[in-house]
Amino acid sequence: MAIVTPQAIRQDFPLLRRYPDLVYLNSAATSQKPEVVIETISRYYRELNASVHRGAYTLSVQASEAYEQARRTLARFIGADEREIIFVRNTTEALNLVAYAWGLHNLRPGDEILLTEMEHHANLVPWHLVCERTGARIKAIPLGPDGRLELEALDSLLTPRVKLLSVMQVSNVLGTVNPVAEIAQAARAVGALVVVDGAQSAPHMPVDVRALGADFYAFSGHKMLGPTGVGVLWGRYEVLETLAPFLGGGSMIREVYVDRSTYAAPPQRFEAGTPAVAEAIGLAAAVEYLTRLGMDRVWQHELELVSYALARLDEELPEVRTFGPRGPDRSGVVSFVLGDIHAHDVATALDQYGIAVRAGHHCAQPLHRKLGVPATVRASFYVYTTQEDIDRFIEALKKVRDFFKDWL
Amino acid sequence: MKGMSFLDELYKEIILRHYKSPHNYGPLDSANVRVKGDNPTCGDQIELMVLTDGERITDLRFQGQGCAISQASASLMTDLVKGKSWAEALALEQQFKAMIVDGAAPTPELGDLAALSGVHKLAARVKCATLAWNALEQAAHQSGALLRESKH
């Protein structure tokens, strides 16, 4: 297959075609959607819409088959078995599912949950809620000054009291690619369950959940060219089988009496109620699109963009301070501050030049506390990001720097 | 794309001057009303400290962190309402919010705060400009409670 250029890829995205002057650098928050995903969702409602897993009629059987086909596509994408794919709303819901279905039933006072200082609130708050109810405690792998985790601390942190470790594979702020396989191996050696937040990795790099050595892996559809409202929790089947249900209702049961019920096997046990069928099928179309591009190439493209962006920032904008590691363990995310000018003011100013970036703490307050800044500006890249986008971003940032130059 | 001219309109020099050197900034040990305000989604925080007899704002200071718009708004607000009665301060709050939220023309009473009128065009930043004023309104309520207690 010929190598597809990001300029050609842009043509697959109706929104980017509609706004040719927009430099969209907020894909870490949510990605744009290609035509094929929008069309797949539209076609589902025009041609296939029916209740899944219930009706005896042909249309329902076809809708169910399309939904289960989407499950198989997602399974193949991350090297999993289809029975291990649970469709949820997003990464946040996936992590809450593990916290409630596993954590509430297995954690005791004195037990420990090991997280890291760079986690997104989605991988912090569910564990806070579980700790409040179970008496378990949270510890965190510290963040080093280079934007990498201080893994030397693992030896002392990983005691037999640690029952669960949950870590992000890629930081949404720093871009750090954490050595999850290595961390997972150490955690499993003390008998801890391993949860991986894949929200920023599944969209951007090849992922093989078995090679990671994890028990759970969570990601969102809308960050990987898919629709909002659908995400995936992958769990090792042997572990899923031992879990209590999370939400109760239709579809997740075996037998129901007025006063009690028994539950279906995974994955149905964790999919109560009518699922997001159109969204799941749309996500499968997104995954097929990404697979055609090749996840190795997607990752390579982002590595090239981020090293180009960092090199230009270093060279041409000494007033800019960037965060995160330098090297191949760095995804297409550049968070920075411009002198003492607040991130929101920088983002508002960039917006005047058509550059869409995010400013704030990016749902990572503990990380920003550690960095010693209240907020950062974040530019994040994806398959449709071109080198010209980076050039326009840098040129606009220079104008913003000049505008604020007396106040830096 | 609005470019540099809009930035000039939004970030007038007086805004940036108050951002860099805010007035009435720092602790007020004699304060008898203290209010904390924040915008959790963006991380802006403010603490407003007021010394009041229940009817008049004798002194007030603020501290916190945030963007140029939120800090300048707080700084200019403290200059404006110091020495005023709570009724006068709340009337000014209404005029300020009419300008920022509804796009009304700035009233003469708002003085230098008119420099923030451009924020109206930026829906995402309205909450930055109003953060300190929301804290002031809360302080007025607390002050009213203080007054009722002292009359008992």
Interface residues (C-beta under 8 A of the other chain):
Chain A: D21 I341 H342 A343 H344 D345 T348 A349 Q352 Y353 G354 A359 G360 H361 Q365 H368 P374 A375 K399 V400 F403 F404 D406 W407
Chain B: M1 K2 G3 M4 F6 L7 L10 Y11 L16 Y19 K20 T41 C42 G43 D44 Q65 G66 C67 A68 I69 L122 A124 R125 C128
